Amino acid sequence: MLVYVLVLVNVVLLVTGQLLFKLGLDRIGALTMHNLLAVFLSPLIWVGLVLYVIATLVWFYVLSRAQLNAVYPLQSISYILALILSIVILHEQATPLRWAGTVVILVGVVLVQLRT
């Protein structure tokens, strides 16, 4: 059970890192050679990177205790979390087709996790 909780922690860390990357880049502008230094000095980008390092350590723990083919599909939860957070925090738009695709992915994850 702990392994599955840690997979969820890993997903939250990764999605939060992506959200921070996006927020940092939105403040700086599109990545170019001229603002590369500003991107790498952005506190939001750095916090996102730290979250990625922590997520990787959590993932190492998970992989040391579970089969990859059992836990890796669970990371698809990140699709729904990223979709929801992009709508709520970034005020992005999600089309019905995007929602449908996300639901199809999640149904696939449930099917993969079912024991036969």
Secondary structure, 3 states (H helix, E strand, C coil): CHHHHHHHHHHHHHHHHHHHHHHHHHHHCCCCCCCHHHHHHCHHHHHHHHHHHHHHHHHHHHHCCCCHHHHHHHHHHHHHHHHHHHHHCCCCCCCHHHHHHHHHHHHHHHHHHCCC
